[in-house]
Amino acid sequence: MAAAALLRGLTPGRGGSAWGWRLCAASGRRLGHGPDRQGGDSALGAGWTCFPLGERALLRVRGPDSAPFLLGLLTNELPLPGPGDAAVPPPTRAGYAHFLNVQGRTLYDVILYRLHEHEQEAASFLLECDGAVSDALQKHLLLYRIRRQVVVEPCLELSVWALLPAAAAGPLQEKVEGASVLARDPRATCMGWRFLTPRAAPALALVPGGRPGEPRAYHRHRYRQGVPEGPRDLPPGVALPLESNLAFMNGVSFTKGCYIGQELTARTHHTGVIRKRLFPVRLSGPLPAAGVAPGTAVLAASGKAAGKFRAGEGDVGLALLQSERIRGPLHIQTSEGGRVAVTASVPAWWPRAAK
């Protein structure tokens, strides 16, 4: 099976050292099955935990004008083929970016996958997005297509998986083979790998030593690491890309050509003033039965607003907070009259200058 060939480099000792990868020490603990704990039993010998991300969708963008078309809409450069020099590691297979509106606010966050191997081939990309906005994203792309030779279509035959390493994870190698795509998650090393497989060939059957993971455990890991994903974490037309740590997640280029929404993003970057950011938070205390509502005010000890809760999973989540207030005691006042303590943290994978 073609998809199985993608994983042949998983066994320790296979694949070049340049492509070897292990979970960054920043995550501190290894992800396990349960939603509330990380760390697996090394005696099990499981190399990778495989999480089906059924809420994610894929769009295929292909045609001679695909690359310039996407470059005019995305915050980042595209993952394009390199010169093919064997002495140089191959270019990355996947990239991360946002689509912005004309006011410079995030509409959609996407992971892009390059499907073509050589510069001479017709450009073809897959855009991974949240399934709730896939139709809206397709309409957005068609709105700006105008006369370009570009085809935008749903890719329904593939499913999206996240791979996170367990105790004995071996190296992987980025590649496209058949209908499957294997690539590093471009946002942060501690987010592991992405694996796109035909729906009839689930990743768990293709990963030697792989074991199933619950999507809730993956999202709890993601929230602990402070990585937003989808419209709950990045409300369309509301979230600002740099406040959402887009630059930290390798999702914006400040040297590429113009794109929609660039002016505000570039101006904010060059002024160097970003007073609020998305931070991972832990909630302590009796939580409301329905959870903390998005947009709930996060308050300082004085009662003054320090930011807003964005989204979460159980007692972990993300909050947009004033950076100068994250060290002090914070809390949320619930609708039932209770108080939930909020503890913000700075992810270890952030650039040192931001800590």
Backbone hydrogen bonds in HBPLUS format (Angstrom, degrees):
<---DONOR---> <-ACCEPTOR-->    atom                        ^
c    i                          cat <-CA-CA->   ^        H-A-AA   ^      H-
h    n   atom  resd res      DA  || num        DHA   H-A  angle D-A-AA Bond
n    s   type  num  typ     dist DA aas  dist angle  dist       angle   num
A0005-ALA N   A0002-ALA O   3.08 MM   3  5.38 133.9  2.30 102.8 114.9     1
A0006-LEU N   A0003-ALA O   3.08 MM   3  5.53 147.8  2.19 108.8 117.6     2
A0007-LEU N   A0004-ALA O   3.06 MM   3  5.59 145.2  2.19 111.0 119.7     3
A0008-ARG N   A0005-ALA O   3.33 MM   3  5.30 169.7  2.34 104.5 107.2     4
A0010-LEU N   A0007-LEU O   2.98 MM   3  5.34 160.9  2.02 117.2 119.6     5
A0014-ARG N   A0011-THR O   3.02 MM   3  5.79 156.2  2.08 152.1 153.9     6
A0019-TRP N   A0016-GLY O   2.99 MM   3  5.56 151.3  2.07 111.9 120.3     7
A0020-GLY N   A0017-SER O   3.12 MM   3  4.93 154.7  2.19  97.1 104.9     8
A0027-SER N   A0024-CYS O   3.16 MM   3  6.10 159.8  2.20 124.4 126.7     9
A0028-GLY N   A0025-ALA O   2.99 MM   3  5.44 145.4  2.12 110.3 120.3    10
A0029-ARG N   A0027-SER O   2.73 MM   2  5.57 138.0  1.91  94.4  91.3    11
A0039-GLY N   A0030-ARG O   1.83 MM   9  4.15  96.4  1.42 128.9 153.1    12
A0044-LEU N   A0041-ASP O   2.97 MM   3  5.70 159.8  2.01 120.7 126.6    13
A0045-GLY N   A0042-SER O   3.08 MM   3  5.57 149.4  2.18 110.0 118.0    14
A0166-ALA N   A0047-GLY O   2.94 MM 119  5.23 173.2  1.94 128.8 129.2    15
A0211-ARG N   A0048-TRP O   3.01 MM 163  6.52 147.7  2.12 156.1 165.9    16
A0049-THR N   A0164-LEU O   2.74 MM 115  5.29 174.2  1.75 165.9 166.9    17
A0164-LEU N   A0049-THR O   3.06 MM 115  5.29 163.7  2.08 149.3 154.4    18
A0050-CYS N   A0211-ARG O   2.91 MM 161  6.05 166.5  1.93 162.4 166.9    19
A0213-GLY N   A0050-CYS O   2.89 MM 163  5.43 137.2  2.07 151.3 139.8    20
A0051-PHE N   A0162-ALA O   2.89 MM 111  5.10 171.2  1.89 157.5 160.1    21
A0162-ALA N   A0051-PHE O   2.96 MM 111  5.10 158.5  2.01 143.5 149.9    22
A0053-LEU N   A0160-VAL O   2.95 MM 107  5.53 167.9  1.96 157.7 156.4    23
A0056-ARG N   A0053-LEU O   3.08 MM   3  5.73 167.8  2.10 120.9 124.4    24
A0131-GLY N   A0055-GLU O   2.65 MM  76  5.38 160.1  1.69 159.7 158.0    25
A0057-ALA N   A0129-CYS O   2.81 MM  72  5.45 167.3  1.82 156.5 159.9    26
A0129-CYS N   A0057-ALA O   2.92 MM  72  5.45 161.8  1.96 149.6 155.6    27
A0155-CYS N   A0058-LEU O   2.94 MM  97  5.27 165.5  1.96 140.1 135.7    28
A0059-LEU N   A0127-LEU O   2.93 MM  68  5.06 149.0  2.03 134.4 144.5    29
A0127-LEU N   A0059-LEU O   2.74 MM  68  5.06 160.1  1.78 151.3 158.3    30
A0060-ARG N   A0153-GLU O   2.71 MM  93  5.32 171.8  1.71 173.2 171.2    31
A0153-GLU N   A0060-ARG O   3.02 MM  93  5.32 159.2  2.06 149.1 155.7    32
A0061-VAL N   A0125-PHE O   2.87 MM  64  5.22 167.8  1.89 150.9 154.8    33
A0125-PHE N   A0061-VAL O   2.83 MM  64  5.22 163.6  1.86 153.6 159.3    34
A0062-ARG N   A0151-VAL O   3.02 MM  89  5.32 159.0  2.07 147.6 154.3    35
A0151-VAL N   A0062-ARG O   2.77 MM  89  5.32 162.1  1.80 160.5 164.7    36
A0066-SER N   A0063-GLY O   3.09 MM   3  5.31 166.6  2.11 119.5 120.4    37
A0065-ASP N   A0149-GLN O   3.26 MM  84  5.32 168.7  2.27 141.2 139.5    38
A0069-PHE N   A0065-ASP O   3.02 MM   4  5.94 154.2  2.09 153.0 161.3    39
A0070-LEU N   A0066-SER O   2.96 MM   4  6.14 167.3  1.97 156.4 158.4    40
A0071-LEU N   A0067-ALA O   2.96 MM   4  6.10 158.5  2.01 153.8 160.6    41
A0072-GLY N   A0068-PRO O   3.24 MM   4  6.33 139.8  2.42 139.0 146.3    42
A0073-LEU N   A0070-LEU O   2.99 MM   3  5.26 161.0  2.03 111.1 117.2    43
A0074-LEU N   A0070-LEU O   2.97 MM   4  6.01 148.2  2.08 163.3 171.8    44
A0260-ILE N   A0072-GLY O   3.36 MM 188  6.75 145.0  2.49 139.5 141.3    45
A0075-THR N   A0098-HIS O   3.13 MM  23  5.61 140.8  2.30 149.1 160.4    46
A0253-SER N   A0075-THR O   2.96 MM 178  6.36 159.6  2.00 153.6 147.3    47
A0088-VAL N   A0085-ASP O   3.01 MM   3  5.53 162.5  2.04 117.1 122.8    48
A0114-ARG N   A0093-ARG O   2.95 MM  21  5.57 173.1  1.96 172.2 174.5    49
A0095-GLY N   A0112-LEU O   2.90 MM  17  5.11 147.0  2.01 138.5 147.6    50
A0112-LEU N   A0095-GLY O   2.75 MM  17  5.11 158.7  1.79 145.4 152.3    51
A0097-ALA N   A0110-VAL O   3.12 MM  13  5.66 157.5  2.17 160.5 162.2    52
A0110-VAL N   A0097-ALA O   2.95 MM  13  5.66 172.7  1.96 168.6 168.4    53
A0099-PHE N   A0108-TYR O   2.83 MM   9  5.22 159.7  1.87 156.0 162.5    54
A0107-LEU N   A0099-PHE O   2.74 MM   8  5.53 166.6  1.76 162.4 158.1    55
A0108-TYR N   A0099-PHE O   3.36 MM   9  5.22 156.0  2.42 130.7 136.8    56
A0101-ASN N   A0105-ARG O   2.88 MM   4  5.57 149.6  1.98 150.3 159.5    57
A0104-GLY N   A0101-ASN O   2.93 MM   3  5.39 161.6  1.97 118.4 121.8    58
A0106-THR N   A0239-ALA O   2.79 MM 133  5.49 158.9  1.84 160.3 165.5    59
A0237-GLY N   A0106-THR O   2.77 MM 131  5.68 161.1  1.81 149.8 156.4    60
A0111-ILE N   A0128-GLU O   3.10 MM  17  5.08 151.0  2.19 134.3 143.3    61
A0128-GLU N   A0111-ILE O   2.81 MM  17  5.08 176.9  1.81 155.4 156.3    62
A0113-TYR N   A0126-LEU O   2.84 MM  13  5.04 155.0  1.91 149.4 155.5    63
A0126-LEU N   A0113-TYR O   2.99 MM  13  5.04 152.9  2.06 138.8 147.3    64
A0115-LEU N   A0124-SER O   3.02 MM   9  5.50 164.4  2.04 160.6 155.7    65
A0121-GLU N   A0118-HIS O   3.08 MM   3  5.49 152.6  2.15 110.2 118.1    66
A0133-VAL N   A0130-ASP O   3.04 MM   3  5.74 157.9  2.09 119.7 125.8    67
A0134-SER N   A0131-GLY O   3.45 MM   3  5.11 165.2  2.47  96.6 100.9    68
A0137-LEU N   A0133-VAL O   2.83 MM   4  6.02 156.1  1.88 156.4 163.5    69
A0138-GLN N   A0134-SER O   2.96 MM   4  6.16 156.6  2.01 146.3 152.3    70
A0139-LYS N   A0135-ASP O   3.03 MM   4  6.32 159.0  2.07 149.6 154.7    71
A0140-HIS N   A0136-ALA O   2.93 MM   4  6.14 150.0  2.02 142.7 151.6    72
A0141-LEU N   A0137-LEU O   2.95 MM   4  6.23 156.8  2.01 151.7 156.8    73
A0142-LEU N   A0138-GLN O   2.97 MM   4  6.23 162.4  2.00 150.4 155.4    74
A0143-LEU N   A0139-LYS O   2.90 MM   4  6.02 144.0  2.03 143.6 153.0    75
A0144-TYR N   A0141-LEU O   3.21 MM   3  5.49 128.8  2.49 101.4 113.0    76
A0145-ARG N   A0142-LEU O   3.33 MM   3  4.96 153.1  2.40  92.8 100.6    77
A0148-ARG N   A0145-ARG O   2.98 MM   3  5.65 166.7  2.00 145.8 146.5    78
A0150-VAL N   A0148-ARG O   2.99 MM   2  5.59 125.7  2.30 106.6  90.8    79
A0199-ARG N   A0157-GLU O   3.04 MM  42  6.02 151.9  2.12 153.1 152.3    80
A0159-SER N   A0197-THR O   2.78 MM  38  5.51 160.9  1.82 161.1 165.5    81
A0197-THR N   A0159-SER O   3.10 MM  38  5.51 153.3  2.18 148.2 154.9    82
A0161-TRP N   A0195-PHE O   2.96 MM  34  5.08 139.3  2.13 138.9 151.1    83
A0195-PHE N   A0161-TRP O   2.98 MM  34  5.08 159.9  2.02 143.1 145.1    84
A0163-LEU N   A0193-TRP O   2.90 MM  30  5.02 166.6  1.91 141.5 143.3    85
A0193-TRP N   A0163-LEU O   2.96 MM  30  5.02 164.1  1.99 145.7 151.0    86
A0175-LYS N   A0182-LEU O   3.14 MM   7  5.59 151.2  2.22 142.7 150.7    87
A0182-LEU N   A0175-LYS O   3.03 MM   7  5.59 166.4  2.05 167.1 171.3    88
A0177-GLU N   A0180-SER O   3.08 MM   3  5.52 157.4  2.13 146.2 153.3    89
A0180-SER N   A0177-GLU O   3.11 MM   3  5.52 157.0  2.16 134.8 132.4    90
A0181-VAL N   A0196-LEU O   2.99 MM  15  4.98 153.0  2.07 134.8 142.7    91
A0196-LEU N   A0181-VAL O   2.81 MM  15  4.98 165.5  1.83 152.8 157.3    92
A0183-ALA N   A0194-ARG O   3.00 MM  11  5.38 168.4  2.01 158.8 161.1    93
A0194-ARG N   A0183-ALA O   2.71 MM  11  5.38 172.7  1.71 173.8 176.5    94
A0185-ASP N   A0192-GLY O   2.91 MM   7  5.69 169.4  1.92 140.1 137.9    95
A0191-MET N   A0188-ALA O   3.00 MM   3  5.54 163.8  2.03 118.5 122.5    96
A0192-GLY N   A0189-THR O   3.16 MM   3  5.94 163.8  2.19 125.6 126.1    97
A0201-ALA N   A0198-PRO O   2.84 MM   3  5.29 161.0  1.87 117.3 123.8    98
A0205-ALA N   A0202-PRO O   3.10 MM   3  5.79 139.4  2.27 116.6 125.3    99
A0206-LEU N   A0203-ALA O   2.84 MM   3  5.04 146.1  1.95 107.1 118.3   100
A0207-VAL N   A0203-ALA O   3.06 MM   4  6.17 127.5  2.34 157.8 171.6   101
A0210-GLY N   A0207-VAL O   2.89 MM   3  5.06 157.4  1.94 133.7 131.5   102
A0217-ALA N   A0214-GLU O   2.89 MM   3  5.34 127.5  2.17 111.6 124.8   103
A0218-TYR N   A0214-GLU O   3.26 MM   4  6.72 152.2  2.34 149.9 158.0   104
A0219-HIS N   A0215-PRO O   2.98 MM   4  6.31 161.2  2.02 154.9 159.1   105
A0220-ARG N   A0216-ARG O   2.94 MM   4  6.16 150.2  2.03 144.7 153.0   106
A0221-HIS N   A0217-ALA O   2.99 MM   4  6.19 156.4  2.04 144.7 151.0   107
A0222-ARG N   A0218-TYR O   2.88 MM   4  6.17 156.6  1.93 148.4 155.4   108
A0223-TYR N   A0219-HIS O   2.86 MM   4  6.09 158.1  1.91 146.8 152.1   109
A0224-ARG N   A0220-ARG O   2.91 MM   4  6.12 156.6  1.97 147.0 153.7   110
A0225-GLN N   A0221-HIS O   3.04 MM   4  6.31 145.4  2.17 145.4 154.5   111
A0227-VAL N   A0222-ARG O   3.07 MM   5  5.44 178.4  2.07 150.0 150.5   112
A0226-GLY N   A0223-TYR O   3.01 MM   3  4.88 147.8  2.12  97.1 107.2   113
A0234-LEU N   A0230-GLY O   2.94 MM   4  5.98 149.0  2.04 148.8 158.3   114
A0238-VAL N   A0235-PRO O   3.02 MM   3  5.41 156.1  2.07 139.3 138.5   115
A0239-ALA N   A0235-PRO O   3.16 MM   4  5.68 166.1  2.18 156.7 158.6   116
A0244-SER N   A0240-LEU O   3.00 MM   4  6.16 133.3  2.23 146.5 160.4   117
A0246-LEU N   A0241-PRO O   3.04 MM   5  5.43 159.0  2.08 152.4 153.4   118
A0245-ASN N   A0242-LEU O   3.13 MM   3  5.00 157.0  2.19 104.4 105.8   119
A0278-LEU N   A0243-GLU O   2.94 MM  35  6.32 133.5  2.16 171.6 168.7   120
A0248-PHE N   A0245-ASN O   3.12 MM   3  5.21 119.8  2.50  96.9 111.5   121
A0249-MET N   A0245-ASN O   3.17 MM   4  6.47 139.9  2.34 144.9 155.8   122
A0249-MET N   A0246-LEU O   3.18 MM   3  5.16 128.6  2.46  94.0 107.3   123
A0251-GLY N   A0246-LEU O   2.97 MM   5  5.13 157.5  2.02 158.0 155.5   124
A0250-ASN N   A0247-ALA O   3.34 MM   3  5.37 151.9  2.43 110.3 108.4   125
A0262-GLN N   A0259-TYR O   3.08 MM   3  5.48 150.6  2.17 142.5 138.3   126
A0266-ALA N   A0262-GLN O   2.80 MM   4  5.91 169.7  1.81 170.2 172.1   127
A0267-ARG N   A0263-GLU O   2.96 MM   4  6.09 160.0  2.00 148.9 155.0   128
A0268-THR N   A0264-LEU O   2.95 MM   4  6.06 162.3  1.98 149.5 154.0   129
A0269-HIS N   A0265-THR O   3.03 MM   4  6.21 156.8  2.09 144.6 151.3   130
A0270-HIS N   A0266-ALA O   2.96 MM   4  6.16 162.9  1.99 151.7 155.6   131
A0271-THR N   A0267-ARG O   3.00 MM   4  6.15 144.4  2.13 145.9 154.7   132
A0272-GLY N   A0268-THR O   3.18 MM   4  6.28 136.0  2.38 137.2 147.9   133
A0272-GLY N   A0269-HIS O   3.16 MM   3  5.19 130.4  2.42  94.4 107.8   134
A0323-SER N   A0275-ARG O   2.92 MM  48  5.95 163.9  1.95 154.4 159.5   135
A0277-ARG N   A0321-LEU O   3.04 MM  44  5.69 153.7  2.12 152.5 155.6   136
A0321-LEU N   A0277-ARG O   2.93 MM  44  5.69 157.0  1.99 160.5 153.7   137
A0279-PHE N   A0319-ALA O   2.89 MM  40  5.51 164.5  1.91 152.5 154.8   138
A0319-ALA N   A0279-PHE O   3.02 MM  40  5.51 152.3  2.09 149.9 158.7   139
A0345-SER N   A0280-PRO O   3.11 MM  65  5.88 146.4  2.22 164.7 168.0   140
A0281-VAL N   A0317-GLY O   2.88 MM  36  5.38 161.5  1.91 138.7 140.7   141
A0317-GLY N   A0281-VAL O   3.02 MM  36  5.38 146.6  2.14 152.1 153.7   142
A0282-ARG N   A0343-THR O   2.89 MM  61  5.19 149.7  1.99 137.9 147.4   143
A0343-THR N   A0282-ARG O   2.95 MM  61  5.19 162.7  1.98 149.7 155.4   144
A0283-LEU N   A0315-ASP O   2.75 MM  32  4.84 165.6  1.77 141.5 145.6   145
A0284-SER N   A0341-ALA O   2.92 MM  57  4.99 159.4  1.96 142.4 147.3   146
A0341-ALA N   A0284-SER O   2.84 MM  57  4.99 143.6  1.97 162.2 157.0   147
A0291-GLY N   A0288-PRO O   2.88 MM   3  4.92 161.5  1.91 110.6 115.6   148
A0296-THR N   A0293-ALA O   3.16 MM   3  5.76 149.2  2.26 141.8 140.6   149
A0295-GLY N   A0309-PHE O   2.72 MM  14  5.29 162.1  1.75 161.3 162.9   150
A0309-PHE N   A0296-THR O   2.79 MM  13  5.30 168.4  1.80 159.0 161.1   151
A0298-VAL N   A0307-GLY O   2.85 MM   9  5.13 174.5  1.85 132.3 131.7   152
A0306-ALA N   A0298-VAL O   2.74 MM   8  5.58 174.7  1.74 160.7 159.6   153
A0299-LEU N   A0331-HIS O   2.75 MM  32  5.30 170.6  1.76 169.1 166.5   154
A0331-HIS N   A0299-LEU O   2.88 MM  32  5.30 149.2  1.98 146.7 155.7   155
A0300-ALA N   A0304-LYS O   2.83 MM   4  5.49 167.5  1.84 163.2 166.5   156
A0303-GLY N   A0300-ALA O   2.88 MM   3  5.26 158.2  1.93 113.4 120.8   157
A0322-GLN N   A0306-ALA O   2.90 MM  16  5.72 156.9  1.95 170.6 173.6   158
A0308-LYS N   A0320-LEU O   2.91 MM  12  5.35 149.2  2.00 145.1 152.5   159
A0320-LEU N   A0308-LYS O   2.83 MM  12  5.35 145.6  1.95 168.6 165.8   160
A0310-ARG N   A0318-LEU O   2.85 MM   8  5.49 161.3  1.88 143.0 145.2   161
A0318-LEU N   A0311-ALA O   2.79 MM   7  5.61 158.4  1.84 171.5 176.5   162
A0313-GLU N   A0316-VAL O   2.78 MM   3  5.58 155.1  1.84 157.9 165.5   163
A0316-VAL N   A0313-GLU O   3.36 MM   3  5.58 166.4  2.38 119.8 123.3   164
A0325-ARG N   A0322-GLN O   2.95 MM   3  5.57 162.2  1.98 121.5 127.5   165
A0328-GLY N   A0325-ARG O   3.33 MM   3  5.73 143.7  2.47 107.6 116.6   166
A0342-VAL N   A0330-LEU O   2.97 MM  12  5.13 170.2  1.98 127.0 125.6   167
A0332-ILE N   A0340-VAL O   2.77 MM   8  5.09 148.8  1.86 143.9 154.7   168
A0340-VAL N   A0332-ILE O   2.88 MM   8  5.09 165.6  1.90 151.3 156.3   169
A0334-THR N   A0338-GLY O   2.92 MM   4  5.19 157.7  1.97 136.1 142.5   170
A0337-GLY N   A0334-THR O   3.05 MM   3  5.36 160.6  2.09 111.2 115.3   171
A0350-TRP N   A0347-PRO O   3.27 MM   3  5.69 163.1  2.30 110.7 115.7   172
A0354-ALA N   A0351-PRO O   2.91 MM   3  5.57 155.5  1.98 119.4 127.0   173
A0355-LYS N   A0352-ARG O   3.15 MM   3  5.45 164.3  2.17 112.3 117.2   174
